[in-house]
Amino acid sequence: MCLMGDGWLMNPENRWTYRFQRDEKAWAKDPRVFVDMGRPMTDGSPALLKTRKHLRRERAEGMWKDLLSKGWKKVPPAWGPESPEP
């Protein structure tokens, strides 16, 4: 997982997506990562966000590796200002 910025993983079967984003406020003392789960909407409306977790970096990295081993794919940003236009 690239913790210098966001990391994105998508389940190719159902398009559920995880966004891994480091918590800049906590990074220096206690590295933590926000992990958002959602799904981009095909009609261009805002993404459907289901959950947000605030995990220690090690746990987030373990989750990233586990999802990759289960077939999740790295993808470009699926929502937000960095995402491609619909």
LINNOR-V867814 format. One line per field, one symbol per residue. ss: DSSP state (H for helix, E for strand, L for the rest). phi: phi as a letter, one per 30 degrees, with the letter a starting at -180 (. if undefined). burial: I if it has 24 or more other ideal C-beta (glycine too) atoms within 12 Angstrom, else O. A space follows every 50 residues. Layout:
BEGIN
ss = ???
phi = ???
burial = ???
END
This chain:
BEGIN
ss = LLLLLLEEEELLLLLEEEEEEELLLLLLLLLEEEEEEEELLLLLLLLEEE EEEEEEHHHHHHHHHHHHHLLLEELLLLLLLLLLLL
phi = .dcdbdbbbbdddbidbcccbddddcedcbebbdbccabdcddideddcc bbcbcdeddddddedddedcjdcdbdecajdddddd
burial = IOOOOIIIIIOOOOOIIIIIIIIOOOOOOOOIIIIIIIIIOOOOOOIOOO OOOOIOIOOIOOIIOOIOOOOIOOIOIIIOOOOOOO
END
